[in-house]
Structure formats: C-alpha cells, structure tokens
C-alpha cells in the first residue's frame, strides 16, 4: 500500500512538471483586417489654381503742390468726378506775380530801345554792338518772364486726368509743402486686378486669356477678367510672377481683396482617391491596394487636390482595389477582408 502511494505521488509530480514545461498550444493563425475599398476608375475633373489678388484703379495719383506756400484756393468736391485740367488748389503766388509784372514793365522799355536802335542801325546812326546789346536785353527779359510764369504754374494744382477725387486732406489757409497730400484721384472706368502666381504656373497665364475672380466671399459671385500683361521678371525673393488683368465689372472698390482662379485642367480624365487614403512618409506617398487578398503598399504620385479628393498621376491603374478604411490596421502582406465597395460620393458624405 505504501509503495502504491509513493508511485501515485511520483506520477503526479512528473505530470505537473510536464504541464509547466509544455504550455498548451494556442491558435496563432493570421487574422484578416476588415476594410472598405474603392475601385479605381477615371473621372472628369476641372482643376484651377487659386491666387490672392488686389483691386487696382486704372489710374491713381496723390495730389501735391510742387512749391511750398499758403493755400489760397481749394476745390475738392469729395467723392465727385471731375474733368481733366480742373483747378483743384492754388498756393499764394503774389510775389511771383509781382516779379512777372516788374519784368513786363522792364521788357516794354527794352523793346522800345531795341526798336529805336534798329531804325538808327538802318541808317548807320548806331554801331552793330550797341544794337546787339539792346536786342540781347529784350530776349533776356522775355526769358525771365517765361521762367517766372513756370514758377506760377507750379503753384496751381490741376486734375491730371478725368476721374473721381477722394477726401480732402487740407483746409484753405494751410501751409503746404511738396510732401503735403491735398487729396487723391482715381480713374474707375476700368478696374484692374493684380495677383501673383508661383513661377511654375507661368505657362497658365497668357495675354488675352480670361480668369475667374471672386469679388465677394459671402455671395460667392464670380466675374471674368482678361489678362493684359505679366511682369517680365520673377520676384527673386518669393519666386512669384506678377500678373495684371482687367475686370469687366467696375463696381468694385480699389484696394479690395479678391481671389483669382486660373484654369489648370478642363474635363481631364484622372483617377481620384480620398485625401485621407494617402499614407505619407518622409520620401513617398503610398496607397494600400488589395492584391490576392493581401495588403500591398504602392508608392504614388499625386496631382491636383480637391476639397475631399486628390488626383493620382502615377502608381495606380484603372480597376485597382484601393483600401479607404482600416488603414491603421493594415500591414504589408496582411490578410484583408473586404466589407464593402464604396464610391467617392459615399466617402464624401
């Protein structure tokens, strides 16, 4: 009996050791990752380049006087349209007018002297040198009058072109210098849009082509503008190209901010995928494609970006099955289980 007991205890200990050394086998087979997919197919896309623009008046000028002095006359009908040549302001020119009158009196005397000596010269009553001195004096006084008149003209500020005058910046009686702004003038019969583009898009802008301009962000109103010129040189700091277009509708305030859209591609057939299906890394962009029921990570090259989708230029072919959900759990060559085939419209909602 005692021997039987010892044998049973030994068998129990041997069984326990084996159970500790050899744990029970578990089912470690690969588990499938449940994903939703998109079948790659070409779709027509219209892409455009967006740029920031500024509304510019056809003509713009700050009105200054050329000489310093007290303002004696001011004609600034604020916000009204005035004609070219209209007198806007005058600076005190009393001293110049007095100088002009004095020169006129001296010129009259010099002219009479020249006429008298000319008659005497005809009968050899005076030598040629005396007559030349008198004639030179007449011409000198005439030149003085022209010079004084030019100084008087500088005291008058006239409208350089027909346009709308801005707000008045000075009052009558103020002392003006050449740096003092009297008002501004703008010609609004033709409105221009200035905008900049990266130099890589310079091929998209051609003189005579049209662009779309969004003037009011709240109304989403689009207007057409025609490109009239481009800056020949690219900005060396920003590497941007400056472009100027004429807006067909002039009911926009100069200085306003607008968005300009330049057509890049029209009705081009391209493969689109959801933006969040792209897996970026340091060097490449990848998509997960189902091949033989397993995940394959494919390097792709992207193109134009839309609100929710992005164009695939290289790497994906029509008919490829692209994983669009469950990307976080997919690994190279991992088993995939397709739950549903979705469309771009369903993924956008």
C-alpha positions, 0 to 999 in steps of 0.5 A: 500500500505504501509503495502504491502511494509513493508511485501515485505521488511520483506520477503526479509530480512528473505530470505537473512538471510536464504541464509547466514545461509544455504550455498548451498550444494556442491558435496563432493563425493570421487574422484578416483586417476588415476594410472598405475599398474603392475601385479605381476608375477615371473621372472628369475633373476641372482643376484651377489654381487659386491666387490672392489678388488686389483691386487696382484703379486704372489710374491713381495719383496723390495730389501735391503742390510742387512749391511750398506756400499758403493755400489760397484756393481749394476745390475738392468736391469729395467723392465727385468726378471731375474733368481733366485740367480742373483747378483743384488748389492754388498756393499764394503766388503774389510775389511771383506775380509781382516779379512777372509784372516788374519784368513786363514793365522792364521788357516794354522799355527794352523793346522800345530801345531795341526798336529805336536802335534798329531804325538808327542801325538802318541808317548807320546812326548806331554801331552793330554792338550797341544794337546787339546789346539792346536786342540781347536785353529784350530776349533776356527779359522775355526769358525771365518772364517765361521762367517766372510764369513756370514758377506760377504754374507750379503753384496751381494744382490741376486734375491730371486726368478725368476721374473721381477725387477722394477726401480732402486732406487740407483746409484753405489757409494751410501751409503746404509743402511738396510732401503735403497730400491735398487729396487723391484721384482715381480713374474707375472706368476700368478696374484692374486686378493684380495677383501673383502666381508661383513661377511654375504656373507661368505657362497658365497665364497668357495675354488675352486669356480670361480668369475667374475672380471672386469679388465677394466671399459671402455671395460667392459671385464670380466675374471674368477678367482678361489678362493684359500683361505679366511682369517680365521678371520673377520676384527673386525673393518669393519666386512669384510672377506678377500678373495684371488683368482687367475686370469687366465689372467696375463696381468694385472698390480699389484696394479690395481683396479678391481671389483669382482662379486660373484654369489648370485642367478642363474635363481631364480624365484622372483617377481620384482617391480620398485625401485621407487614403494617402499614407505619407512618409518622409520620401513617398506617398503610398496607397494600400491596394488589395492584391490576392487578398493581401495588403500591398503598399504602392508608392504614388504620385499625386496631382491636383487636390480637391476639397475631399479628393486628390488626383493620382498621376502615377502608381495606380491603374484603372480597376485597382482595389484601393483600401479607404478604411482600416488603414491603421490596421493594415500591414504589408502582406496582411490578410484583408477582408473586404466589407464593402465597395464604396464610391467617392460620393459615399466617402464624401458624405 
